[in-house]
Amino acid sequence: MKAPILALAALIAVSGCALKKKEGYALADASDDANMICERVAIPGKVYPGKICMTAEQWARHEAEGERMAGEAQRRALSTAAPGQGG
């Protein structure tokens, strides 16, 4: 019974190492860098949150882009006809 549990624990530990580094994101321990701000974020399909580290400038760009995209989605939704109203 212990062997499957240990194998599962090892698989979970190794799966975190398989993540690829994306532009603007640091997956390693960036908390020792004074310029990095780290946040725990939800990852779809994962039980535990992930950690994303970016500089203050990168976080500001990330927030601004999120607000811009939300605004675009709202404008698109308001410009379409209501269901049953026709084209």
N, C-alpha and C positions, 0 to 999 in steps of 0.2 A: 504493500500500500504506500510505503514511503517513496519508492522509486518513481511512480507516476507523478506524485506531487513534486518531487525534486526536479523531474524532467520538465514539468509544466513551469515551475519557477525559473528554471534556466532558460526556457524558451521565451518567457516574458522578459527576462533581463536582457537577452540578446536582441529581441525584436526592437527595443529602443535604440540600439546601435545601428540598426539598418536604415533609419531615417536619413534622407538626403538633405544636405544643406541647401536652402533656398536663398535667393538674393534678398538681403536685408534681414535675414533671420540667423540667429546663432543657436545651435542646439547643444553645444558643449557648455561647460561651466564658464559662463561669461560674467557671473556675478562678482568675480574678483576684479573685473575691469570697471573703473570708476565711471566711465562714460556710458556704460550699458545700464538700461533699466529693464528688469526682468518681470514678467507677469505670468501667472498660471492661467491657461485658457483651456476651455473644453475642446476636446478632439472628438469628432463624430465617430462612434463605434468603439471608443475606448472608455474604460471605467474610470481611470484616473486622469486628471488634467495634465496637459503638456506645459512646458515652460518655453516661452518665447522671450528672447532678449534683443532689444534694439536700442539705438541711441534716442535721445529726446527728439531730435529732428525727424528720425524715421517714424517714431510714434505719432508725431504731429501730422506727417504726411499720410500715415495709415488712417488716422481719425478723419482727416479732411476728405480722403478718398471715400471712406465709408459714408460720410454725410452727403457727398456729391451723388453717390450711387443711390442712396435712399431717396434723395430728392428727385432724381430721374425716374425712379420706379413710381413714385407718387404722381409725378406729372403725367407719365404714361397711363397710369390707372385712371386719372381724372379725365384724360382726353378721349377715352374709349366710351362708347355708348353703353348704357345700362342694359343688362340682359332683358330681352323682350322689347327693347326700344327700336330695334332695327339699326341700319347702318348709318 
